[in-house]
Amino acid sequence: MHPTLELLDPLNPVRRRMALWLLPLGSLLALVALLASRSRLDPVDRVLLPLLVVGFLLLALALKRHPASARWAIPSAHALIALYLLSILTYQLLFVPNPQGLSPAAFWVPFFYFSSYLFFPTQRALRLALLYLLTLFLLALLGAFRGHYTPVHLNALAQFLGSNLAYVGLLYLLVRLKEGYLEAQLDAYTDFLTGLRNRRYLDLVLDRELFRVARYGRPLSLIVLDLDGFKAVNDTHGHEVGDRVLKALARCLEEHLRQSDRAVRLGGEEFAVVLPETGLPQALRLAERLRQAVAALRVPPVERLSASFGVAQASPTDSPLSLLKRADEALYRAKRQGKNRVEAA
């Protein structure tokens, strides 16, 4: 499993918190609009504004109480906004044109684009934005065929559609620049031979996970492993075979890990595995399965492979260096006691 850009993306940890602020605010704004225009509400506002008031609050409540299982809340809120804006603009473009050209609701359409890029992957956000813009263009075209636009309406629509196209293009450019920067940054955290993350990445992820240990008391374990007799493999068969052994070991680790785990190459033939939400007994069982999997690896012409493992569970006072040191000490103890074994710190 290759960790994505999420760990390096500064927006990732705050997306949910932003939604928890924006959803109640959206509910409040919809309530203000409902109360302020009570005497002159059009049919769309009469139906959808109460839906927005209640819907945003319920979605915020679901996201707050069940952050893991309520990932549908943000897309649902986004869909509610899209439905409201599309409905009110459809009503005004096809049935009752606004005397001033466009409804004030049109000012909120760019928010749809911004929120798409904020909460969804770039390509999905771009498709949503272009589909939405195309729908608005077709509605404007249908309204024009009905023959009830004045020059004021035509000018407002031209400015509206042109500016929205510019918003979509500019946002896409900015997001691609950001992703390009993150991808270049991620290269610095990747081991070029195995494709696993490197020691620099380990420091980064341990900082984050140890914060969760200290703040929330969540379990975290670290496995450090080292191939036994790897120098003899290089000396006997050459570095090309040694590289194939390291790549095979990297694949073996990834095949036996959960999506939330992190496999790291520390350097040479030494590797580490970060196990969030995992106590020491579970980590020891996984280390034993990995030991058996390494022993079963076949990389001809190497006859047999084995690895020694050290396992440590993080404490609230640990730093990345202290946790790694304790796991290393357990690894060296496994080496001294005969290799091809698992030891706990």
N, C-alpha and C positions, 0 to 999 in steps of 0.2 A: 504494500500500500504506500503510495507516494502522497504525503501531505500536500495539500494545494496551497494556493496563495493566501488562504484565509488567515493563517497565523500571522502573516506579515502585513495584512490589510488593516490599517488603523481604523477603518469604519466597522469592521466585523464585530468587535465587542460592544459597540454602541448602537447597533441597528435596533435591537429590541428595546433599549432604553428610549431611543428616539420615538419609536412607535408608541410606547407607553405615554409619552408626552403629547404626541401629535393626535392620537385618537380622541382623548378627552377634549382637546382643544377644538378638533373638528366637530365634535358633538355640541360644544358650546356655541361655535359659530353658526351651526345649522339651527340651533334653538333661537339665537338672536335674530337670524334671518326670518325664521318662522313667526316670531312675535312681532318684529318690526313691520312685516308686510301682511299681517293677518287679514286686513280688510281688502287687499288687492292681490291675493295670491292667484297665480295661474294654475291650471289643473296639475301640471307636473310638480310644482312646488308643494301643492296641497297633499299630494300622495307621497313624494319622496323625501321631503324635509323631515317629517316625523320618523321615517325609516332611518335616515342618517343619524338623527339624535339618538335613537335607541340602539341602532346597529353598531355605531362606533363605541358606545359605552360597553356593550356586551362583548365586543371583540377585545377591548382593552382589558376587561375583567378576565376573559379566557386566557389572554397572553400573560397576564400577571400571575394567575394561579397555576397555569399549566404551561410553562415556557417551552418544555420539550415536546409535548404532544399537540400544542396549539400553533404549530408552524403555519397552519392554514389561515391564521388570523390576519396576517399582513397581506397576503394575496386577496383575501376576502374584502378587506378595507379598500384596497386598490380597485377592486372590481366595483364596489359601491360608488366610489368617486367617479369612475369611468361611466357607470350607468347613469348617474345623476347628470353629469355634464353633457353626455350624449343625448339624453332624453330632453333636457331643457333647450339645447341648441336645435334638436330636431323639431321641437314644437315651434320654435321661433323662425327657423329657416323655411319650414314647409307650410305652416298654418297661420301664425300671427307674428309677422315681422316686427321687431322692435323699432319704434319711430326714430331712435337715435342711431340705428345701424346694427348694433349687436348688444345682447344682454350683458350686464356686468358679470354674469357667470363665465363669459368667455375669457375673462382675466385669469381664471383658475385653470384653464386648459394646460398651460405650461407646467403647472404642478404635477399633472399626470406624467409628463415626460421626465421631470426631475425625480419623482418618486419611483418611476420604472427603473432608472439607472441606479437608484440608491438601493433598492430592495431585490433586484433580479440580476442574473448574469447579463453581460453586455449584449450578446446576440439576441437573447430573449427580449431584453428591454428595447432594443432597436426594432425588432419585429413588431412588438406591441405599439410602439410610438408611430411607426410608419403605417400600420393598419388603422390606427386611430385617426391619423391625419388624412389618409385616403378616404375613410368613411366620412369625415367632415367635408372633404372636397366634393364627394358624390352628393351629399345632402345639399350643399350649396348649389351644385349644378342642377339638382332636381328643383330646388326653390326658384332658380333662374328660369327654368322652363315653365313654371307656373305663372310667371310674368308679374309678380307683385313686388319686385325689387325696384327701389328708386336709386338714383346715382349715389345717394348717401349710403345705402346698403351695399352697393357694388364696391365702393371705395373701402368701406369697413371690412368687407370680406376679403378683398385683395390684400389689405394690410395684415389682416388676421392670419390668412393662410401662408403668406410669405414669411411673416415673422415666426410662425410656428415651424415652418420648414427649416429656418435658420437655427431655431432653438435645438431641434433634433440633431442637425448636423454638428453644431458646436458641442453639444453634450457628448455625442459619440466620439468626437475628436479628443475631448478632454479625458474621457474615460479610457480610451485606447492609450493615450499618453501615460496615464496613471498605471494601467496594467503593464505597459512596456517597462516602466520603471520597476514595478514589483517583480516582473519576470527576470529582469537583469539582477535584481537583488537576490532572488531565489537561487540563481545560478551560483552565487557566492556561498550558499548553504548546501550545495550538492556535491557529493563525491563523484568525480568524473568517471571512475572505473566501474563502480557497482551501481550507480544511480541512487544509492541511499543518501540520506542527509549526512552531514559531517559534524565534527566536534563543535563548530560554531553554532550550528543549528541546535545541538544538544543543550548548550548553555541557554539559548533563547527559550526553548520549550520547557526546560527545567525551571527557569525563572518564573514562567507563567504558572506551571503546575504546582510549584512549591508555594506560591501565593495562595492558591486554592486550598492547599493543605493547612496553611497557617490561618487563613481567614474563615474557612468553612469546615475544617476538620475532615476533608475528604481523603481517602486513602490513595497512596501513590507508591509504586515500587519501581525499582531499577534493576535490570539484569545486565551484567557485564560478562562477555564471553571471549575466549581467546582460543584459536585453533592450536591444538597440540602438535608440536614437531613441524611447524610450517616451514621453518628454515631448511629442514632436510628436503622438503618438497621442492623448494626453489633450487637447492644445491644439486639435487638428483635429476630433476626433470626440466629445470629451466624456469625462467620467470613467466613465459607464456602460459605454461601449465599452472603455475601459481596464480596467475590472474584468473584463469578459468575456475580454479577452486574458489577464489574469493567471490566471483560472480555467482557461482552455484550456491555458495553459502548465503549470499544476500537474497537470492530467490527463495531459498529454503525458509529464511526468517519471515519474509513477507507472506509466504503461503500459510504460515502457522499463526499469524497475528490477527487481531481484530482491527476493524477500521480505525478505531480510536488510538491504537498503539503506534509507537514510533520506533522504527529500526534505524540505527545510526552506525556508520563506520567511524570509529575513533581514530584509526590509523593503523597501517600495517595489517596484521591479522586479528586485530582487536575490535570488537563490535559492542554496541549497547542497545538495550531495548527499554523504552520508557512505557510504563504501564499505568495510565490513569485509572482511577476508580478500582484499584486492585490492591488487596492486602497481601501480606507476606505468604500465607499458605497457598493462595491462588498463584502467586508469582513463582513459588517453588515448583508447583505442579506444571506450570507452563515451561519453566526452565528444564525440567526433566523430559518433557515431550520434545523440546528443542534438542536436547542432548541426544535423544534416541534418533531424531530425524537427521542430525548431522552424522551420526554413526552409520546411518543407512545410505548416505550420499555416495554416489559412484561417479568419479571424475577420472576416467582412464587417462594416463596409465597409473594414476595413484591408486594403490591397493586399498587403503582404508583411511578414513578421516575420523577425528574425534575432537572434541572441544571441552574445555573446562569452564564452569559457570560460577559467578558470584552474584548473590541476590541480596538486596537491601530494601527495607521499607522506609520511606521518608518520615521524619518526625517534624513537628511544627518549628523546631529551631534549626533545621537543616538549611544549608546553602547548596547550590549546585556542586560546589567543590567538595563539601563535606559528605554529601550523599554519594558522589562518585568515588570518593576515597574509601568509604566503608564497603561499597560493592567491590572495589578493586582488592581490598584486603581479603575479602571472602574468596575472590578469584584466585589470589596467590596461595591461599590455604588449600584450595582444591588442587592446585598444581603440586604443592608440596606433598599432598596425601595420595598421589598416584595418578593425577590427571583423569580426564574423561569422567568427571563427577560434578555434582552441584553442591555448593556450600552457601549457607546463609550468614549474613553479617550479624 
